[in-house]
Amino acid sequence: METPKKRLNIIKQQLDNHVPKHSWFKKDGWGYQDTKFKINNQGLIEITGDRYVYSGKTLPSFAKWIQDVVGVDFSDHTPTQTHVQVPPPRNNQEFLQRVQEFCVVATEDDTERAFHSHGHSLQEMFILKFGRFERAVDVVVYPGCEEHVKGLVNLANELNVVLIPYGGGTNVTQALLLDSSEERTVCSVDMSKMNHVREVNLESRIAVVECGISGKELEEELSKYGMCCGHEPDSVEFSTLGGWISTRASGMKKNVYGNIDDIVITVRIVTPTGIWEKPCKGPRTSTGPDINHFIMGHEGLFGILTQASIKVKPLPETKVYDSIVFPNFDHGSKFMYECGINYVRPASIRLVDNLQFQFAIALKPAQDSQFKAFIDSVKKYFVTNIKGFDPHQMCACTLVYEGSKDQVELQQKQVNYYASKNRGMRAGPENGIRGYFLTFMIAYIRDFGMEYNLVAESFEASVPWDKLKLLLTSVPKRVEAACSARGIKKKPFVSSRITQLYDTGACVYIYFAFFYRGMEDPVKAYSEIEEEARREIMKCGGSLSHHHGVGKLRKEFMHEAVGEPALSMLRALKQQVDPKNIFATRNLI
């Protein structure tokens, strides 16, 4: 049995052997250092590394497709800066001296400071690649256990030092972007050393997990018990349990495993006025407002999450990929609606419009054999000539089924019934795998495009079924008009997908990109266009956010989204638990 002393010795050894995150992850963008899109000597795009399905392969159609659709000129390359500039640290020497008595790793290294001073919004990526941070964290600390966190919070409260919790740094809401007017020492609290599954109760199917664990680590640890969490956002390789809770996250497989608020049973948080945790792990309580929901979505305002009790499920017996093509997006949307209201919900079911369908086809790697190329041409002929689908109208749904063999077979029958009813035709597992692969590639592609004068980003929202068509029609029109008004000559790429189903509505993503060469301030133009798109989404009945959160990027809309009484309650709670504003994230309110 692991004693507290042995545990502390393990923690100290891990912290003494600390390796900075940027040793594995990019300093100038998204993801792993060994993975990127690049133009090879033949002028074709290829993916480096060996981590993903198509890594190490050439994509023969992708470069031409981007040129034709968005207008990118691959001869016009703007390399990113090799070193991110950060201002000198503002040190509180007493804090630095005392924190190192219990946190072994406390660093003022400029590379680590820069790495911990941003998320992954487009605006922050431009700073990272081409600009300079006006304000950066002054020191980075890596606590190894809750005692470290308690000591850190107490010390910061005593010495008036700002603490910014840091999980995977994957947010796209500017949640980590610092206010340049902050005069106090700012300490980034990197939770990556608190990344352990502390306990798994197989009878109750509850696991106690430290909040610094990434999604990838969590599944690897739970699999040793034959269990899984199943929460799988696009950022699952890098984002953490604490980050999911802090932003009320959702994942691709929420139909089977739930959103994070369905998964979490209790949350433990260290605040300047003490530790909160709901003591009962029963499946439901009726004891006033749920204390968990004071913490979920707090975006670092109240304290540092240290551990949570979560629901776990047995590893699925069967996993099946599939895809369905529809003659147009209207037929596909009707299919998604019928699946939603009739509770026909595979682990993942996502419908992409024609532009994203073309995008996925363009990402197809070079054929492994002439026979395979022949088979693909036969399939294409059948779809377009026999079924009569227009290549410029058809759309696709990618699916992942998980569960027992019987469960998967039943879901397949139900899905295929509603697909046939709406003129859908099965397109096979390969397209399903490619669609799944694309999910993890989007951020890499965005970074690649920025080096060739391409701005690209996405926004998400939930919307009731009766407003779905209005939103999918109105928002792209608003984006196109906003681009035209700012002198963007080439028609922007604006595309939609339906990603998560509910009985009353769905989650929708809008993807948008434009070629900015010659523009004086593309970031300003993008920000204004994004704001117009967000206003149109809310005007059409969509939410401010479905799962990305608010941060600083969207907080100007919070009055409209939740109302002044709710904001007053948030402010009062903030004042009660953190009267000195030690957790000065400035998110939400």
C-alpha positions in Angstrom: 0.0 0.0 0.0 1.2 3.5 -0.9 1.9 5.5 2.3 1.7 9.3 2.4 5.5 9.5 2.9 6.1 7.2 -0.1 3.7 9.2 -2.1 5.5 12.5 -1.3 8.9 10.9 -2.2 7.4 9.8 -5.6 6.2 13.3 -6.2 9.5 14.8 -5.3 11.3 12.5 -7.6 8.9 13.4 -10.5 9.4 17.1 -9.9 13.2 16.8 -9.6 13.1 15.0 -13.0 10.9 17.7 -14.5 10.9 17.9 -18.3 9.2 21.1 -19.7 6.0 20.5 -21.8 7.5 22.4 -24.7 10.0 19.5 -25.1 7.2 17.5 -26.6 4.7 20.2 -27.7 5.2 23.0 -30.1 6.3 26.4 -28.8 4.8 28.2 -31.8 1.4 26.4 -32.3 -0.8 23.4 -31.7 0.2 19.9 -30.9 3.2 17.7 -31.0 6.6 19.0 -32.2 7.0 16.1 -34.7 3.6 16.7 -36.4 2.8 19.3 -39.0 1.6 19.9 -42.5 4.2 21.0 -45.0 4.8 21.5 -48.7 7.3 18.9 -50.0 9.7 19.2 -53.0 6.9 18.2 -55.4 4.7 21.1 -54.3 2.3 18.6 -52.5 1.2 18.7 -48.9 2.3 16.0 -46.5 2.0 15.2 -42.8 5.1 14.7 -40.8 5.5 12.3 -37.8 3.9 8.9 -37.1 1.2 9.7 -34.5 -1.9 9.7 -36.6 -3.6 7.6 -39.3 -2.3 9.5 -42.2 1.0 10.7 -40.7 4.0 10.3 -43.0 1.7 10.3 -46.1 1.3 12.7 -49.0 -2.1 14.3 -49.7 -2.0 14.7 -53.5 -5.2 16.8 -53.9 -5.1 19.0 -50.8 -2.9 21.9 -52.0 -4.8 22.4 -55.2 -8.1 22.2 -53.4 -7.0 24.9 -50.9 -5.7 27.1 -53.8 -9.0 26.8 -55.7 -11.4 27.2 -52.8 -9.7 29.8 -50.6 -7.2 31.4 -53.0 -4.0 30.5 -51.0 -0.7 31.1 -52.9 1.8 28.5 -51.6 4.7 30.5 -53.1 4.0 33.3 -50.6 5.3 31.8 -47.3 5.7 33.8 -44.1 7.8 31.8 -41.6 6.9 32.1 -37.9 9.3 33.5 -35.4 11.6 31.1 -33.6 11.5 32.9 -30.3 8.5 34.4 -28.7 9.2 37.7 -27.0 8.0 38.2 -23.4 8.5 41.2 -21.1 10.8 40.7 -18.1 9.2 39.0 -15.1 7.8 41.0 -12.2 9.2 39.2 -9.3 7.9 38.9 -5.7 11.1 37.6 -4.2 9.6 36.4 -1.0 7.0 34.4 -2.9 9.7 32.9 -5.1 11.8 31.9 -2.1 9.0 30.5 0.0 7.2 28.6 -2.8 10.3 26.6 -3.6 10.2 25.2 0.0 7.3 22.9 -1.1 7.1 23.2 -4.9 10.3 21.7 -6.3 9.8 23.2 -9.7 9.4 27.0 -9.9 10.8 28.5 -13.0 11.2 31.9 -14.5 12.5 30.5 -17.9 11.2 32.8 -20.7 10.3 29.8 -22.9 8.1 28.3 -20.2 6.7 31.7 -19.3 5.6 32.2 -22.9 4.3 28.7 -23.2 2.0 29.2 -20.2 0.8 32.7 -21.2 -1.6 31.8 -24.0 -4.4 29.5 -25.2 -5.1 28.7 -28.8 -7.5 31.4 -30.0 -6.6 32.8 -33.4 -5.7 36.1 -31.9 -3.2 34.4 -29.5 -1.8 32.3 -32.3 -1.0 35.4 -34.3 0.9 36.8 -31.3 2.7 33.6 -30.8 3.8 33.3 -34.4 4.3 36.9 -35.4 4.1 39.2 -32.4 4.9 39.9 -28.8 3.0 39.3 -25.6 2.3 42.6 -23.7 2.0 40.6 -20.4 3.3 37.1 -19.6 3.2 35.1 -16.5 6.2 35.8 -14.3 6.8 32.4 -12.9 5.6 28.8 -13.5 5.0 26.4 -10.6 4.3 22.7 -10.8 2.6 21.4 -7.7 2.7 17.6 -7.1 -0.1 17.1 -4.7 -3.0 18.8 -3.0 -0.8 19.9 0.0 1.4 21.8 -2.5 -1.7 23.5 -3.9 -3.0 24.4 -0.5 0.4 25.9 0.4 0.6 27.8 -2.9 -2.9 29.3 -2.5 -2.3 30.3 1.1 1.1 31.9 0.2 -0.4 33.8 -2.8 -3.2 35.0 -0.6 -0.8 36.2 2.0 1.6 37.9 -0.4 -1.0 39.1 -2.9 0.2 37.1 -5.9 -2.0 36.2 -8.8 -2.5 32.5 -9.6 -3.6 31.3 -13.0 -4.5 27.5 -13.1 -3.1 25.8 -16.2 -4.2 22.5 -17.6 -3.5 21.7 -21.2 -3.6 25.3 -22.5 -6.0 24.3 -25.3 -8.7 26.8 -24.8 -9.9 29.0 -27.7 -11.5 31.7 -25.6 -8.4 33.7 -24.5 -9.0 32.3 -21.0 -5.2 32.4 -20.3 -4.5 35.8 -21.9 -3.3 38.2 -19.3 -4.4 41.8 -18.7 -1.4 44.1 -19.4 -2.5 46.3 -16.5 -1.9 43.6 -13.9 0.9 44.9 -11.7 1.1 41.9 -9.3 3.4 38.9 -9.8 1.5 36.4 -11.9 2.1 32.7 -11.2 1.0 30.0 -13.7 0.0 26.8 -11.7 0.7 24.0 -14.1 -1.2 20.9 -12.9 0.4 18.3 -15.2 2.2 16.6 -12.3 -1.1 15.9 -10.6 -2.1 13.4 -13.3 -2.9 10.2 -11.4 -6.0 8.0 -11.0 -6.1 7.7 -7.2 -8.8 5.0 -6.9 -11.2 2.9 -9.1 -14.3 1.4 -7.4 -15.4 -1.3 -9.9 -18.6 -2.1 -8.0 -19.9 1.5 -8.0 -18.0 2.4 -11.2 -16.5 5.5 -9.7 -12.9 6.7 -10.1 -11.2 9.3 -8.1 -8.8 11.2 -10.4 -6.4 14.1 -10.0 -7.5 17.1 -12.2 -4.2 17.6 -14.0 -4.5 14.4 -15.9 -4.9 14.7 -19.7 -7.6 12.8 -21.6 -5.0 10.5 -23.2 -3.4 9.7 -19.8 -6.8 9.2 -18.2 -7.9 6.6 -20.7 -4.5 4.8 -20.5 -4.8 4.6 -16.7 -8.4 3.5 -16.6 -7.8 0.8 -19.3 -5.6 -1.0 -16.8 -8.8 -1.6 -14.8 -10.8 -2.5 -17.9 -12.7 0.8 -17.7 -12.9 4.1 -19.6 -14.2 7.6 -19.1 -15.1 8.2 -22.8 -15.0 11.9 -22.7 -13.3 12.8 -26.0 -13.1 16.5 -27.0 -11.0 17.3 -30.1 -8.2 18.3 -27.7 -8.3 15.0 -25.8 -4.6 14.4 -26.2 -3.7 17.6 -24.4 -6.7 19.0 -22.4 -7.2 17.9 -18.8 -10.0 16.8 -16.5 -9.7 20.1 -14.6 -10.0 22.1 -17.8 -13.0 20.1 -18.9 -14.7 20.8 -15.6 -13.7 24.5 -15.6 -15.3 25.1 -19.1 -18.3 22.6 -18.9 -16.8 20.7 -21.8 -18.4 18.2 -24.2 -16.8 15.4 -26.2 -17.4 13.6 -29.5 -18.8 10.6 -27.7 -21.2 12.3 -25.4 -24.1 10.2 -26.6 -22.8 7.2 -24.8 -20.6 8.7 -22.1 -22.2 12.1 -21.4 -21.0 15.6 -21.3 -18.6 16.4 -18.5 -21.5 17.6 -16.2 -23.0 14.1 -16.7 -19.7 12.4 -15.9 -18.6 14.3 -12.7 -20.0 13.2 -9.4 -18.0 15.4 -7.0 -15.3 18.1 -7.5 -12.6 19.2 -5.1 -11.3 22.8 -5.3 -8.8 24.7 -3.2 -9.9 28.4 -2.8 -8.4 31.2 -0.7 -11.2 30.6 1.9 -10.9 26.8 2.1 -11.6 23.6 0.3 -14.9 22.8 -1.3 -16.2 19.3 -2.0 -19.6 17.8 -2.0 -19.2 15.0 0.6 -21.8 12.6 -0.8 -21.1 10.5 -3.9 -24.6 9.2 -4.3 -26.1 9.3 -7.8 -28.4 12.2 -6.9 -29.2 14.5 -4.0 -31.9 17.0 -3.2 -30.0 19.3 -0.9 -30.4 22.7 -2.4 -28.5 24.0 -5.4 -25.8 21.5 -6.5 -22.5 22.7 -5.2 -20.8 21.0 -8.3 -22.5 23.6 -10.5 -21.0 26.5 -8.6 -17.6 25.1 -9.7 -18.3 23.7 -13.2 -17.7 26.4 -15.8 -15.9 28.7 -13.3 -13.0 29.1 -15.7 -10.4 29.5 -12.9 -12.2 32.3 -11.1 -12.6 30.6 -7.7 -9.6 28.4 -7.1 -7.7 25.3 -8.3 -9.3 22.0 -9.0 -7.3 19.2 -7.4 -9.4 16.0 -7.9 -12.8 14.8 -9.0 -14.9 11.6 -8.6 -16.1 10.6 -12.0 -18.3 7.9 -13.6 -16.5 5.2 -15.5 -17.7 2.5 -17.8 -16.3 -0.8 -19.0 -14.2 -0.7 -22.1 -16.5 -1.2 -25.1 -16.6 -4.7 -26.5 -17.0 -3.4 -30.0 -16.0 -0.3 -31.9 -17.2 0.3 -35.5 -16.6 3.2 -37.9 -19.0 4.0 -40.7 -20.2 6.8 -42.9 -23.3 7.8 -44.8 -23.7 10.1 -47.8 -26.8 12.2 -48.5 -27.8 14.0 -51.6 -27.7 17.4 -49.8 -27.5 19.0 -46.4 -31.3 19.3 -46.0 -31.7 15.5 -46.2 -28.8 15.0 -43.9 -30.1 17.5 -41.3 -33.5 15.8 -41.4 -31.8 12.5 -40.7 -29.9 14.0 -37.7 -33.2 15.5 -36.4 -35.0 12.1 -36.5 -32.0 10.4 -34.8 -32.1 13.1 -32.1 -35.7 13.1 -31.2 -35.9 9.3 -31.4 -32.9 8.7 -29.1 -30.9 6.9 -31.9 -27.5 8.1 -30.9 -24.2 6.2 -31.6 -21.2 7.2 -29.6 -20.3 9.8 -32.3 -22.6 11.0 -35.1 -21.5 14.1 -37.1 -22.9 15.6 -40.3 -20.7 17.8 -42.5 -22.0 20.0 -45.3 -20.7 19.8 -48.9 -17.7 22.1 -48.4 -16.4 20.0 -45.4 -17.2 16.8 -47.4 -15.0 18.1 -50.2 -12.4 19.1 -47.6 -12.3 15.5 -46.3 -12.0 14.1 -49.8 -9.1 16.5 -50.5 -7.4 15.2 -47.4 -7.3 11.6 -48.9 -3.8 10.3 -49.0 -2.1 8.8 -52.1 -3.6 5.4 -53.0 -1.7 2.4 -51.8 -2.6 0.4 -54.9 -4.1 0.7 -58.4 -6.8 -1.8 -57.4 -7.9 0.4 -54.6 -8.0 3.4 -56.9 -10.2 1.4 -59.3 -12.6 0.4 -56.6 -12.9 4.1 -55.4 -13.7 5.2 -59.0 -16.4 2.6 -59.2 -17.9 3.8 -55.9 -17.9 7.4 -57.2 -19.5 6.4 -60.4 -22.3 4.6 -58.6 -23.0 7.5 -56.2 -23.1 10.2 -58.9 -24.4 8.3 -62.0 -26.6 5.6 -60.5 -27.9 7.3 -57.4 -27.8 10.7 -59.0 -26.1 12.6 -56.2 -24.6 15.9 -57.2 -20.9 16.1 -56.0 -21.5 19.9 -55.3 -24.5 19.2 -53.1 -23.9 15.9 -51.3 -22.9 15.8 -47.7 -21.6 13.1 -45.3 -22.2 11.8 -41.9 -19.4 10.0 -40.0 -20.2 7.6 -37.2 -18.5 5.7 -34.4 -20.4 2.9 -32.7 -19.3 1.7 -29.3 -20.7 -0.9 -26.9 -21.6 -4.5 -26.8 -21.9 -6.4 -30.1 -25.7 -6.5 -29.7 -25.9 -2.8 -28.9 -23.9 -1.8 -31.9 -25.9 -4.0 -34.2 -29.2 -2.5 -33.0 -27.8 1.1 -33.4 -26.6 0.3 -36.9 -30.1 -1.0 -37.9 -31.8 2.1 -36.4 -29.3 4.5 -38.0 -29.6 2.8 -41.4 -33.4 2.9 -41.2 -33.4 6.7 -40.7 -30.7 7.1 -43.3 -32.6 5.2 -46.0 -35.7 7.2 -45.1 -33.8 10.4 -46.0 -32.1 9.1 -49.1 -28.8 8.3 -47.3 -26.4 5.7 -48.6 -23.7 3.9 -46.5 -20.2 4.9 -47.6 -18.1 2.6 -45.5 -15.7 2.7 -42.6 -12.8 4.3 -44.4 -14.7 7.5 -44.8 -15.7 7.3 -41.2 -12.1 6.9 -40.1 -11.0 9.8 -42.3 -13.7 12.0 -40.8 -12.5 11.0 -37.3 -8.9 11.7 -38.3 -9.8 15.2 -39.6 -11.1 16.1 -36.1 -7.6 15.9 -34.7 -6.0 17.7 -37.7 -8.0 20.9 -37.8 -5.8 22.8 -35.5 -2.6 21.6 -37.2 -4.2 22.7 -40.6 -5.1 26.1 -39.1 -1.4 26.7 -38.0 -0.2 25.6 -41.4 -2.6 28.0 -43.2 -1.4 31.0 -41.1 2.0 30.7 -42.7 0.4 31.3 -46.1 -1.8 34.3 -45.3 -4.9 32.2 -44.3 -7.0 33.0 -41.3 -9.2 30.1 -40.2 -11.3 29.4 -37.0 -14.5 27.8 -35.8 -17.3 28.7 -33.4 -19.8 26.4 -31.8 -23.3 26.8 -30.3 -26.3 24.7 -29.3 -29.6 25.5 -31.0 -33.2 24.2 -30.7 -34.3 22.0 -33.7 -36.9 24.6 -34.8 -34.1 27.2 -35.2 -31.5 25.0 -36.8 -32.2 25.8 -40.5 -32.4 29.5 -39.7 -29.0 29.5 -38.0 -27.3 27.4 -40.7 -28.6 29.8 -43.4 -28.2 33.1 -41.7 -24.8 32.8 -40.0 -22.9 32.0 -43.2 -24.6 34.9 -45.0 -23.6 37.2 -42.1 -20.0 36.1 -42.3 -19.8 36.5 -46.1 -21.3 40.0 -45.8 -18.9 40.9 -43.0 -15.9 39.8 -45.1 -17.1 41.7 -48.2 -17.6 44.9 -46.0 -13.9 44.6 -45.0 -12.5 44.3 -48.5 -11.9 40.6 -48.6 -12.1 39.9 -52.3 -12.0 36.2 -52.4 -15.2 34.6 -51.2 -14.5 33.2 -47.7 -14.7 29.5 -46.8 -17.8 29.1 -44.6 -18.9 25.7 -43.7 -21.2 24.0 -41.1 -21.4 20.7 -39.3 -23.9 19.2 -36.8 -21.8 17.4 -34.1 -23.9 16.5 -31.0 -27.5 15.5 -30.8 -30.1 16.1 -28.1 -33.8 15.5 -28.0 -34.6 19.2 -28.2 -31.7 20.4 -30.5 -28.1 20.0 -31.6 -24.6 21.4 -31.4 -23.5 23.2 -34.5 -20.0 24.3 -35.6 -19.4 27.0 -38.1 -16.0 26.9 -39.8 -14.7 30.0 -41.5 -11.5 31.0 -43.3 -10.3 33.8 -45.6 -7.2 34.8 -47.5 -5.7 38.0 -45.9 -2.7 38.9 -48.0 -2.6 42.7 -48.4 -4.8 43.4 -45.4 -3.4 45.9 -42.9 -4.7 44.1 -39.8 -6.2 40.7 -40.5 -6.6 39.9 -36.8 -8.7 43.0 -36.2 -10.8 42.1 -39.3 -11.2 38.5 -38.1 -12.2 39.6 -34.6 -14.9 41.9 -35.9 -16.2 39.2 -38.2 -16.3 36.7 -35.4 -18.2 39.1 -33.2 -20.8 39.6 -36.0 -21.1 35.8 -36.4 -21.7 35.4 -32.7 -24.4 38.0 -32.6 -26.1 36.4 -35.6 -25.9 33.0 -33.8 -27.6 34.4 -30.7 -30.1 36.3 -32.8 -31.1 32.9 -34.4 -31.7 31.3 -31.0 -28.2 29.8 -30.6 -26.3 29.7 -27.4 -23.2 31.8 -26.6 -21.3 28.6 -26.3 -22.0 24.8 -26.2 -18.7 23.6 -24.8 -15.8 26.0 -25.5 -16.7 28.3 -22.6 -16.5 32.1 -22.4 -13.1 33.3 -21.3 -12.4 36.9 -22.2 -13.3 36.4 -25.9 -17.1 36.1 -25.3 -17.6 37.7 -21.9 -19.1 40.9 -23.5 -22.1 38.7 -24.4 -22.6 37.3 -20.9 -25.2 39.9 -19.9 -27.4 38.9 -22.9 -26.6 35.2 -22.4 -27.4 34.7 -18.7 -28.8 38.1 -17.5 -27.8 40.6 -14.8 -29.2 38.6 -11.8 -27.0 35.6 -12.7 -23.9 37.8 -13.2 -24.6 39.5 -9.8 -24.6 36.1 -8.1 -21.3 35.2 -9.8 -19.7 38.4 -8.6 -21.0 37.8 -5.1 -19.6 34.3 -5.1 -16.3 35.5 -6.4 -16.1 38.1 -3.7 -17.0 35.6 -1.0 -14.4 32.9 -1.9 -11.6 35.1 -3.3 -11.9 38.6 -1.7 -8.4 39.6 -2.7 -8.9 38.5 -6.3 -5.9 36.1 -6.2 -7.5 34.2 -9.1 -7.6 37.2 -11.4 -8.3 35.4 -14.6 -10.8 38.1 -15.6 -12.9 35.4 -17.3 -16.7 35.3 -17.5 -17.4 38.5 -15.5 
